[in-house]
Amino acid sequence: MHGSTTGAAPPIAVQRWSASDYAKNGRFVQDLAGPVFAMLAPKPGERILDLGCGDGTLTAEIKAAGADVLGVDLSDELLAVARMKGLTVQKADGHALDFVQEFDAVFSNAALHWMRAPALVIAGVARALKPRGRFVGELGGQGNVAAIATAMRAVGASRGGDPAHVAPWFFPTVEEYGGLLAKHGFSVREIALVPRPTLLKTGMEGWLRTFGRSFFDQFEEPERTAALNEALELLRPSLCDVQGRWTADHVRLRFSAERNGED
Ligand code: BEZ
């Protein structure tokens, strides 16, 4: 989910979103969702919750498959874009879902890693699903954006930055996430860590500006621009090829689970 709360120890990563930056620099999020979308396999007439729907790009695809889909997210800005697409969406915190046995499936792409109290999220998903309903999702897994986060840590440490802003994500292992699903009454059908180096069509600067915004915004100019440029130079030898193309070191955790029946 695309979070926007603040506080001392927020379970939701502090992140402000610009819908236009997200559309431009975060397009890969939806472009590369084919495998997890195929695992969902939405069917006409199914009631589906899209958890962390963002600007609704995939919500629209679920709707196009004939399902009755509700998108939820925390970002007012992204929800407004989704509404303009004619989608049914509402503001909700993934840690406090209050649906009861309403959905045939809950789907989530590239949002669960923003929700840092996963047990609360999974408990809410289990409650929202009908018995035997499915929970299909993809999030960053262990090692996701490790080089990028390390570069941000380095430029933050040398400037006395707040480490809480460095990597506000939850990137679990198969064992950790599979264990949480089982504990909350799911049978895990598939779960795997999938390395997926991702070509960034708008470059690393766009990625850092969009997804590292809360981190870089803790610095005043000109320090903000200096920190961003230093991070880029730290990353260049590892993630930029000789033709100047940038790749993000993405690792996906992809899963499909079924809520156990009542009996
Ligand atoms: C991801 O899709 O893996 C991701 C996107 C933004 C920030 C962190 C991770």
Residues whose N, C-alpha, C, O or C-beta is under 5 A from the ligand:
A	BS01	BEZ	A110 G140 N144 F211
